[in-house]
Amino acid sequence: MKLQISTNSKKRLAFSCAGEGYGHIARIVALSEELKNDFDLFYFVPESVQDFLINHLGNVTVISIPSFHFVLKQHGVDYLQTGKENCEYIIKFKSITKSIQEHLKIHEIDALVCDFEPFVSSAAAALNIPFMNFSHPGILLKTFPLSFTGICSRIVARFMTPSSQANKFCSFYNGEIGPVIRKEIRNKTPIVKDFYLVYTKKDSRNKILKTLENFPHEKFEIYPRKDGDFAEALRSCKGVIAPAGHQLLSEALYLNKPILAIPQKNQYEQKVNARMLEKSGRGFAGNIKSIQEDLFRFIHSINEFPYKENKFEHFCFTDDTQTIVNFIIRFVYKETQNNQERKNIYTYTYFNTIQEKIQRFQNEILDDSNIAQ
């Protein structure tokens, strides 16, 4: 049940998110669908995800922000090129956050929900605007990797998840909150038709499409594409073949679709997602180097899912949107009230101090006049 709070006026709530892929913005859309009547909503998001946002929510207030991003090459992250292309944002970090502060002031933002994005959260902190971190990649802060890519990913997760008044991490495995599912997916009743949904990144699309040609008796619908209905394809496919991004995995698991997850090379979070998917018994973890063999195994096992899940892990395949929605409502009203109380205390202390100084000054004048007499 959705939490209801009686108030005379709506608070102004801002969302910010990373622009890498559509998982972050899909969570923002899912939350907005539930919170649009409770708050005046504002969106600080990169240009790369603005079309997705507007297509799903319509006419909303959007403020463009820069975004750290991966440079992909042959279904993997090119760390050297990624560092080069993002270096400018590190150098200009302070000036970028100052610019965002002005937008936060102009729109009189009361609170912020941040999905793996450091610029707006840093600006909010500088203005004493309460904010909370809510993402999936932040779950890496709970891991202790030994590999180079794992250690790097954890450092990045720390940077992208700055200190805040609250942290919540959503995940289909070991998360504080389960998956957050968009309404257009949540309202679908899954059926099974005779095709596989294939979602590919640009850098690996040619290799995957060429491999699919070796399975002439199977049907595949390829995404992203402009003329397709992704939500309907996800609802009606018999299996999903995709990178191991958390949001797509969660939506597919919610609809009980078997998945072949192919994590991007050097993307530690996706490796963890794929490994946990396999432990759940709902899919296989693949590799771009062995895509032919992995596809063969997946296709010939499609009617055997789900397998037995690992009982030592905690999995959640249901929609947990309402849980985080209620948490956000409580968070915003509690923290904005605390913020106002802190301001009142500061104002009270400030004016009391002024009055004390005036009184002391007046007493000193009287003492001086008495001495003079």
Contacts in CASP RR format, 6 or more apart in sequence:
PFRMAT RR
TARGET T0000
AUTHOR 0000-0000-0000
METHOD contacts of the structure
MODEL  1
MKLQISTNSKKRLAFSCAGEGYGHIARIVALSEELKNDFDLFYFVPESVQ
DFLINHLGNVTVISIPSFHFVLKQHGVDYLQTGKENCEYIIKFKSITKSI
QEHLKIHEIDALVCDFEPFVSSAAAALNIPFMNFSHPGILLKTFPLSFTG
ICSRIVARFMTPSSQANKFCSFYNGEIGPVIRKEIRNKTPIVKDFYLVYT
KKDSRNKILKTLENFPHEKFEIYPRKDGDFAEALRSCKGVIAPAGHQLLS
EALYLNKPILAIPQKNQYEQKVNARMLEKSGRGFAGNIKSIQEDLFRFIH
SINEFPYKENKFEHFCFTDDTQTIVNFIIRFVYKETQNNQERKNIYTYTY
FNTIQEKIQRFQNEILDDSNIAQ
1 322 0 8 1.000
2 34 0 8 1.000
2 322 0 8 1.000
2 325 0 8 1.000
2 326 0 8 1.000
3 325 0 8 1.000
3 326 0 8 1.000
3 329 0 8 1.000
3 330 0 8 1.000
5 38 0 8 1.000
5 329 0 8 1.000
5 330 0 8 1.000
5 333 0 8 1.000
7 333 0 8 1.000
10 38 0 8 1.000
10 39 0 8 1.000
10 40 0 8 1.000
11 39 0 8 1.000
11 40 0 8 1.000
11 110 0 8 1.000
11 111 0 8 1.000
11 332 0 8 1.000
11 333 0 8 1.000
11 336 0 8 1.000
12 39 0 8 1.000
12 40 0 8 1.000
12 42 0 8 1.000
12 107 0 8 1.000
12 108 0 8 1.000
12 109 0 8 1.000
12 110 0 8 1.000
12 111 0 8 1.000
13 35 0 8 1.000
13 39 0 8 1.000
13 40 0 8 1.000
13 41 0 8 1.000
13 42 0 8 1.000
13 109 0 8 1.000
13 110 0 8 1.000
13 111 0 8 1.000
13 112 0 8 1.000
13 113 0 8 1.000
13 328 0 8 1.000
13 332 0 8 1.000
14 41 0 8 1.000
14 42 0 8 1.000
14 43 0 8 1.000
14 44 0 8 1.000
14 104 0 8 1.000
14 107 0 8 1.000
14 109 0 8 1.000
14 111 0 8 1.000
14 112 0 8 1.000
14 113 0 8 1.000
14 120 0 8 1.000
14 124 0 8 1.000
15 28 0 8 1.000
15 31 0 8 1.000
15 32 0 8 1.000
15 41 0 8 1.000
15 42 0 8 1.000
15 43 0 8 1.000
15 44 0 8 1.000
15 45 0 8 1.000
15 112 0 8 1.000
15 113 0 8 1.000
15 114 0 8 1.000
15 115 0 8 1.000
16 43 0 8 1.000
16 44 0 8 1.000
16 45 0 8 1.000
16 65 0 8 1.000
16 112 0 8 1.000
16 113 0 8 1.000
16 114 0 8 1.000
16 115 0 8 1.000
16 117 0 8 1.000
16 119 0 8 1.000
16 120 0 8 1.000
16 121 0 8 1.000
17 24 0 8 1.000
17 25 0 8 1.000
17 27 0 8 1.000
17 28 0 8 1.000
17 45 0 8 1.000
17 49 0 8 1.000
17 114 0 8 1.000
17 115 0 8 1.000
17 116 0 8 1.000
17 117 0 8 1.000
18 24 0 8 1.000
18 46 0 8 1.000
18 67 0 8 1.000
18 68 0 8 1.000
18 115 0 8 1.000
18 116 0 8 1.000
18 117 0 8 1.000
18 160 0 8 1.000
19 25 0 8 1.000
19 45 0 8 1.000
19 46 0 8 1.000
19 48 0 8 1.000
19 49 0 8 1.000
19 67 0 8 1.000
19 69 0 8 1.000
20 67 0 8 1.000
20 68 0 8 1.000
20 69 0 8 1.000
20 70 0 8 1.000
21 48 0 8 1.000
21 49 0 8 1.000
22 49 0 8 1.000
22 52 0 8 1.000
22 247 0 8 1.000
23 245 0 8 1.000
23 246 0 8 1.000
23 247 0 8 1.000
23 248 0 8 1.000
24 49 0 8 1.000
24 115 0 8 1.000
24 116 0 8 1.000
24 117 0 8 1.000
24 135 0 8 1.000
24 247 0 8 1.000
25 45 0 8 1.000
25 49 0 8 1.000
25 52 0 8 1.000
25 53 0 8 1.000
26 52 0 8 1.000
26 182 0 8 1.000
26 247 0 8 1.000
26 251 0 8 1.000
27 115 0 8 1.000
27 134 0 8 1.000
27 135 0 8 1.000
27 136 0 8 1.000
27 170 0 8 1.000
27 180 0 8 1.000
27 247 0 8 1.000
28 43 0 8 1.000
28 45 0 8 1.000
28 53 0 8 1.000
28 115 0 8 1.000
29 52 0 8 1.000
29 53 0 8 1.000
29 56 0 8 1.000
29 57 0 8 1.000
29 182 0 8 1.000
30 180 0 8 1.000
30 181 0 8 1.000
30 182 0 8 1.000
30 183 0 8 1.000
30 321 0 8 1.000
31 113 0 8 1.000
31 180 0 8 1.000
31 321 0 8 1.000
31 324 0 8 1.000
31 325 0 8 1.000
31 328 0 8 1.000
32 41 0 8 1.000
32 57 0 8 1.000
32 60 0 8 1.000
33 57 0 8 1.000
33 182 0 8 1.000
33 183 0 8 1.000
34 321 0 8 1.000
34 322 0 8 1.000
34 325 0 8 1.000
35 41 0 8 1.000
35 325 0 8 1.000
35 328 0 8 1.000
35 329 0 8 1.000
36 57 0 8 1.000
38 329 0 8 1.000
39 332 0 8 1.000
41 60 0 8 1.000
41 61 0 8 1.000
42 60 0 8 1.000
42 61 0 8 1.000
42 63 0 8 1.000
42 107 0 8 1.000
42 109 0 8 1.000
43 53 0 8 1.000
43 60 0 8 1.000
43 61 0 8 1.000
43 62 0 8 1.000
43 63 0 8 1.000
44 63 0 8 1.000
44 65 0 8 1.000
44 100 0 8 1.000
44 103 0 8 1.000
44 117 0 8 1.000
44 119 0 8 1.000
44 120 0 8 1.000
45 53 0 8 1.000
45 62 0 8 1.000
45 63 0 8 1.000
45 64 0 8 1.000
45 65 0 8 1.000
46 64 0 8 1.000
46 65 0 8 1.000
46 66 0 8 1.000
46 67 0 8 1.000
47 64 0 8 1.000
48 67 0 8 1.000
48 69 0 8 1.000
50 62 0 8 1.000
50 64 0 8 1.000
53 60 0 8 1.000
53 62 0 8 1.000
54 60 0 8 1.000
54 62 0 8 1.000
56 182 0 8 1.000
56 184 0 8 1.000
61 107 0 8 1.000
63 100 0 8 1.000
63 103 0 8 1.000
63 107 0 8 1.000
65 96 0 8 1.000
65 100 0 8 1.000
65 117 0 8 1.000
65 119 0 8 1.000
65 120 0 8 1.000
66 89 0 8 1.000
66 96 0 8 1.000
66 119 0 8 1.000
67 117 0 8 1.000
68 86 0 8 1.000
68 89 0 8 1.000
68 118 0 8 1.000
68 160 0 8 1.000
69 82 0 8 1.000
69 85 0 8 1.000
69 86 0 8 1.000
70 77 0 8 1.000
70 78 0 8 1.000
70 82 0 8 1.000
70 267 0 8 1.000
71 77 0 8 1.000
71 78 0 8 1.000
71 81 0 8 1.000
71 82 0 8 1.000
71 83 0 8 1.000
71 85 0 8 1.000
72 78 0 8 1.000
72 201 0 8 1.000
72 202 0 8 1.000
72 203 0 8 1.000
72 204 0 8 1.000
72 264 0 8 1.000
73 81 0 8 1.000
73 203 0 8 1.000
74 203 0 8 1.000
74 204 0 8 1.000
74 207 0 8 1.000
74 265 0 8 1.000
74 288 0 8 1.000
75 201 0 8 1.000
75 203 0 8 1.000
75 204 0 8 1.000
75 207 0 8 1.000
75 243 0 8 1.000
75 262 0 8 1.000
75 264 0 8 1.000
75 265 0 8 1.000
75 288 0 8 1.000
76 203 0 8 1.000
76 204 0 8 1.000
76 264 0 8 1.000
76 265 0 8 1.000
76 266 0 8 1.000
76 267 0 8 1.000
76 288 0 8 1.000
77 264 0 8 1.000
77 265 0 8 1.000
77 266 0 8 1.000
77 267 0 8 1.000
78 266 0 8 1.000
79 152 0 8 1.000
79 266 0 8 1.000
89 96 0 8 1.000
93 118 0 8 1.000
93 119 0 8 1.000
93 122 0 8 1.000
96 119 0 8 1.000
97 119 0 8 1.000
97 122 0 8 1.000
97 123 0 8 1.000
97 126 0 8 1.000
98 123 0 8 1.000
100 119 0 8 1.000
100 120 0 8 1.000
100 123 0 8 1.000
101 123 0 8 1.000
101 126 0 8 1.000
101 127 0 8 1.000
104 120 0 8 1.000
104 123 0 8 1.000
104 124 0 8 1.000
104 127 0 8 1.000
104 129 0 8 1.000
105 127 0 8 1.000
109 124 0 8 1.000
109 129 0 8 1.000
110 129 0 8 1.000
110 130 0 8 1.000
110 332 0 8 1.000
110 336 0 8 1.000
111 129 0 8 1.000
111 130 0 8 1.000
111 131 0 8 1.000
111 132 0 8 1.000
111 331 0 8 1.000
111 332 0 8 1.000
111 335 0 8 1.000
111 336 0 8 1.000
112 120 0 8 1.000
112 121 0 8 1.000
112 124 0 8 1.000
112 129 0 8 1.000
112 130 0 8 1.000
112 131 0 8 1.000
112 132 0 8 1.000
113 131 0 8 1.000
113 132 0 8 1.000
113 134 0 8 1.000
113 328 0 8 1.000
114 120 0 8 1.000
114 121 0 8 1.000
114 124 0 8 1.000
114 131 0 8 1.000
114 132 0 8 1.000
114 133 0 8 1.000
114 134 0 8 1.000
114 135 0 8 1.000
114 164 0 8 1.000
115 133 0 8 1.000
115 134 0 8 1.000
115 135 0 8 1.000
116 133 0 8 1.000
116 135 0 8 1.000
116 136 0 8 1.000
116 137 0 8 1.000
116 138 0 8 1.000
116 157 0 8 1.000
116 160 0 8 1.000
116 161 0 8 1.000
117 160 0 8 1.000
118 159 0 8 1.000
118 160 0 8 1.000
118 162 0 8 1.000
121 131 0 8 1.000
121 133 0 8 1.000
121 162 0 8 1.000
121 164 0 8 1.000
122 162 0 8 1.000
124 130 0 8 1.000
124 131 0 8 1.000
125 131 0 8 1.000
125 162 0 8 1.000
125 163 0 8 1.000
125 164 0 8 1.000
128 339 0 8 1.000
129 339 0 8 1.000
130 165 0 8 1.000
130 331 0 8 1.000
130 332 0 8 1.000
130 335 0 8 1.000
130 336 0 8 1.000
130 338 0 8 1.000
130 339 0 8 1.000
131 164 0 8 1.000
131 165 0 8 1.000
132 164 0 8 1.000
132 165 0 8 1.000
132 166 0 8 1.000
132 167 0 8 1.000
132 168 0 8 1.000
132 328 0 8 1.000
132 331 0 8 1.000
133 161 0 8 1.000
133 162 0 8 1.000
133 164 0 8 1.000
133 166 0 8 1.000
133 167 0 8 1.000
133 168 0 8 1.000
134 167 0 8 1.000
134 168 0 8 1.000
134 169 0 8 1.000
134 170 0 8 1.000
134 177 0 8 1.000
134 324 0 8 1.000
134 328 0 8 1.000
135 160 0 8 1.000
135 161 0 8 1.000
135 169 0 8 1.000
135 170 0 8 1.000
136 169 0 8 1.000
136 170 0 8 1.000
136 171 0 8 1.000
136 246 0 8 1.000
136 247 0 8 1.000
136 269 0 8 1.000
137 157 0 8 1.000
137 160 0 8 1.000
137 246 0 8 1.000
137 269 0 8 1.000
138 157 0 8 1.000
138 160 0 8 1.000
138 161 0 8 1.000
138 169 0 8 1.000
139 169 0 8 1.000
139 171 0 8 1.000
139 174 0 8 1.000
139 175 0 8 1.000
140 150 0 8 1.000
140 153 0 8 1.000
140 154 0 8 1.000
140 157 0 8 1.000
140 268 0 8 1.000
140 269 0 8 1.000
140 272 0 8 1.000
141 154 0 8 1.000
141 157 0 8 1.000
141 158 0 8 1.000
141 161 0 8 1.000
141 169 0 8 1.000
142 169 0 8 1.000
142 174 0 8 1.000
143 150 0 8 1.000
143 154 0 8 1.000
143 272 0 8 1.000
145 151 0 8 1.000
145 153 0 8 1.000
145 154 0 8 1.000
145 268 0 8 1.000
147 268 0 8 1.000
149 266 0 8 1.000
149 267 0 8 1.000
149 268 0 8 1.000
149 271 0 8 1.000
150 268 0 8 1.000
152 268 0 8 1.000
153 267 0 8 1.000
153 268 0 8 1.000
153 269 0 8 1.000
154 268 0 8 1.000
161 167 0 8 1.000
165 331 0 8 1.000
165 335 0 8 1.000
166 327 0 8 1.000
166 331 0 8 1.000
166 335 0 8 1.000
168 176 0 8 1.000
168 177 0 8 1.000
168 324 0 8 1.000
168 327 0 8 1.000
169 175 0 8 1.000
169 176 0 8 1.000
169 177 0 8 1.000
170 176 0 8 1.000
170 177 0 8 1.000
170 178 0 8 1.000
170 179 0 8 1.000
170 180 0 8 1.000
170 320 0 8 1.000
170 324 0 8 1.000
171 177 0 8 1.000
171 178 0 8 1.000
171 179 0 8 1.000
171 246 0 8 1.000
171 316 0 8 1.000
172 178 0 8 1.000
172 179 0 8 1.000
172 246 0 8 1.000
172 249 0 8 1.000
172 250 0 8 1.000
172 253 0 8 1.000
172 276 0 8 1.000
172 280 0 8 1.000
172 315 0 8 1.000
172 316 0 8 1.000
172 317 0 8 1.000
173 276 0 8 1.000
173 279 0 8 1.000
173 280 0 8 1.000
173 313 0 8 1.000
173 314 0 8 1.000
173 315 0 8 1.000
173 316 0 8 1.000
174 276 0 8 1.000
174 313 0 8 1.000
174 314 0 8 1.000
175 314 0 8 1.000
175 316 0 8 1.000
177 320 0 8 1.000
177 323 0 8 1.000
177 324 0 8 1.000
177 327 0 8 1.000
178 250 0 8 1.000
178 316 0 8 1.000
178 318 0 8 1.000
178 320 0 8 1.000
178 323 0 8 1.000
179 250 0 8 1.000
179 251 0 8 1.000
179 253 0 8 1.000
179 254 0 8 1.000
179 316 0 8 1.000
179 317 0 8 1.000
179 318 0 8 1.000
179 319 0 8 1.000
179 320 0 8 1.000
180 250 0 8 1.000
180 319 0 8 1.000
180 320 0 8 1.000
180 321 0 8 1.000
180 324 0 8 1.000
181 250 0 8 1.000
181 251 0 8 1.000
181 254 0 8 1.000
181 319 0 8 1.000
181 321 0 8 1.000
182 231 0 8 1.000
182 251 0 8 1.000
184 231 0 8 1.000
185 231 0 8 1.000
185 234 0 8 1.000
185 235 0 8 1.000
185 251 0 8 1.000
185 254 0 8 1.000
185 255 0 8 1.000
186 254 0 8 1.000
186 319 0 8 1.000
186 321 0 8 1.000
188 231 0 8 1.000
188 232 0 8 1.000
188 234 0 8 1.000
188 235 0 8 1.000
188 255 0 8 1.000
189 235 0 8 1.000
190 235 0 8 1.000
190 236 0 8 1.000
190 255 0 8 1.000
190 256 0 8 1.000
190 257 0 8 1.000
191 235 0 8 1.000
191 236 0 8 1.000
192 236 0 8 1.000
192 237 0 8 1.000
192 238 0 8 1.000
193 236 0 8 1.000
193 237 0 8 1.000
193 238 0 8 1.000
194 219 0 8 1.000
194 238 0 8 1.000
195 218 0 8 1.000
195 219 0 8 1.000
195 220 0 8 1.000
195 221 0 8 1.000
195 236 0 8 1.000
195 237 0 8 1.000
195 238 0 8 1.000
196 218 0 8 1.000
196 219 0 8 1.000
196 220 0 8 1.000
196 221 0 8 1.000
196 237 0 8 1.000
196 238 0 8 1.000
196 239 0 8 1.000
196 240 0 8 1.000
196 241 0 8 1.000
196 299 0 8 1.000
197 220 0 8 1.000
197 221 0 8 1.000
197 223 0 8 1.000
197 233 0 8 1.000
197 234 0 8 1.000
197 237 0 8 1.000
197 239 0 8 1.000
197 240 0 8 1.000
197 241 0 8 1.000
197 242 0 8 1.000
197 257 0 8 1.000
198 208 0 8 1.000
198 212 0 8 1.000
198 220 0 8 1.000
198 221 0 8 1.000
198 222 0 8 1.000
198 223 0 8 1.000
198 240 0 8 1.000
198 241 0 8 1.000
198 242 0 8 1.000
199 223 0 8 1.000
199 224 0 8 1.000
199 240 0 8 1.000
199 241 0 8 1.000
199 242 0 8 1.000
199 243 0 8 1.000
199 248 0 8 1.000
200 208 0 8 1.000
200 209 0 8 1.000
200 222 0 8 1.000
200 223 0 8 1.000
200 242 0 8 1.000
200 243 0 8 1.000
201 243 0 8 1.000
201 264 0 8 1.000
204 262 0 8 1.000
204 288 0 8 1.000
205 222 0 8 1.000
207 288 0 8 1.000
207 291 0 8 1.000
208 241 0 8 1.000
208 291 0 8 1.000
209 222 0 8 1.000
211 291 0 8 1.000
211 292 0 8 1.000
211 295 0 8 1.000
212 218 0 8 1.000
212 220 0 8 1.000
212 295 0 8 1.000
214 292 0 8 1.000
214 295 0 8 1.000
215 295 0 8 1.000
215 296 0 8 1.000
215 299 0 8 1.000
218 299 0 8 1.000
220 241 0 8 1.000
221 233 0 8 1.000
221 237 0 8 1.000
223 230 0 8 1.000
223 233 0 8 1.000
224 230 0 8 1.000
234 240 0 8 1.000
234 251 0 8 1.000
234 252 0 8 1.000
234 255 0 8 1.000
234 257 0 8 1.000
235 255 0 8 1.000
237 257 0 8 1.000
238 257 0 8 1.000
238 258 0 8 1.000
238 302 0 8 1.000
239 252 0 8 1.000
239 257 0 8 1.000
239 258 0 8 1.000
239 259 0 8 1.000
239 260 0 8 1.000
239 302 0 8 1.000
240 248 0 8 1.000
240 252 0 8 1.000
240 257 0 8 1.000
240 258 0 8 1.000
240 259 0 8 1.000
240 260 0 8 1.000
241 259 0 8 1.000
241 260 0 8 1.000
241 262 0 8 1.000
241 295 0 8 1.000
241 298 0 8 1.000
242 248 0 8 1.000
242 249 0 8 1.000
242 252 0 8 1.000
242 259 0 8 1.000
242 260 0 8 1.000
242 261 0 8 1.000
242 262 0 8 1.000
243 261 0 8 1.000
243 262 0 8 1.000
243 263 0 8 1.000
243 264 0 8 1.000
243 270 0 8 1.000
244 261 0 8 1.000
244 262 0 8 1.000
244 263 0 8 1.000
244 264 0 8 1.000
244 267 0 8 1.000
244 270 0 8 1.000
244 271 0 8 1.000
244 273 0 8 1.000
244 274 0 8 1.000
244 277 0 8 1.000
244 285 0 8 1.000
245 261 0 8 1.000
245 269 0 8 1.000
245 270 0 8 1.000
245 273 0 8 1.000
246 269 0 8 1.000
246 273 0 8 1.000
249 259 0 8 1.000
249 261 0 8 1.000
249 273 0 8 1.000
249 277 0 8 1.000
252 259 0 8 1.000
253 259 0 8 1.000
253 277 0 8 1.000
253 280 0 8 1.000
253 282 0 8 1.000
253 317 0 8 1.000
254 317 0 8 1.000
254 318 0 8 1.000
254 319 0 8 1.000
256 317 0 8 1.000
258 282 0 8 1.000
258 283 0 8 1.000
258 298 0 8 1.000
258 301 0 8 1.000
258 302 0 8 1.000
258 305 0 8 1.000
258 306 0 8 1.000
259 277 0 8 1.000
259 282 0 8 1.000
259 283 0 8 1.000
259 284 0 8 1.000
260 283 0 8 1.000
260 284 0 8 1.000
260 286 0 8 1.000
260 294 0 8 1.000
260 295 0 8 1.000
260 298 0 8 1.000
261 270 0 8 1.000
261 273 0 8 1.000
261 274 0 8 1.000
261 277 0 8 1.000
261 283 0 8 1.000
261 284 0 8 1.000
261 285 0 8 1.000
261 286 0 8 1.000
262 274 0 8 1.000
262 286 0 8 1.000
262 287 0 8 1.000
262 288 0 8 1.000
262 291 0 8 1.000
262 294 0 8 1.000
263 270 0 8 1.000
263 271 0 8 1.000
263 273 0 8 1.000
263 274 0 8 1.000
263 285 0 8 1.000
263 286 0 8 1.000
263 287 0 8 1.000
264 270 0 8 1.000
265 288 0 8 1.000
274 285 0 8 1.000
274 286 0 8 1.000
275 285 0 8 1.000
276 313 0 8 1.000
276 315 0 8 1.000
277 283 0 8 1.000
277 284 0 8 1.000
277 285 0 8 1.000
278 284 0 8 1.000
278 285 0 8 1.000
279 309 0 8 1.000
279 310 0 8 1.000
279 313 0 8 1.000
280 306 0 8 1.000
280 309 0 8 1.000
280 310 0 8 1.000
280 313 0 8 1.000
280 315 0 8 1.000
280 317 0 8 1.000
281 305 0 8 1.000
281 306 0 8 1.000
281 307 0 8 1.000
281 308 0 8 1.000
281 309 0 8 1.000
281 310 0 8 1.000
282 305 0 8 1.000
282 306 0 8 1.000
282 307 0 8 1.000
282 309 0 8 1.000
282 317 0 8 1.000
283 298 0 8 1.000
283 305 0 8 1.000
283 306 0 8 1.000
283 307 0 8 1.000
284 294 0 8 1.000
284 297 0 8 1.000
284 298 0 8 1.000
284 301 0 8 1.000
286 294 0 8 1.000
287 294 0 8 1.000
309 315 0 8 1.000
END
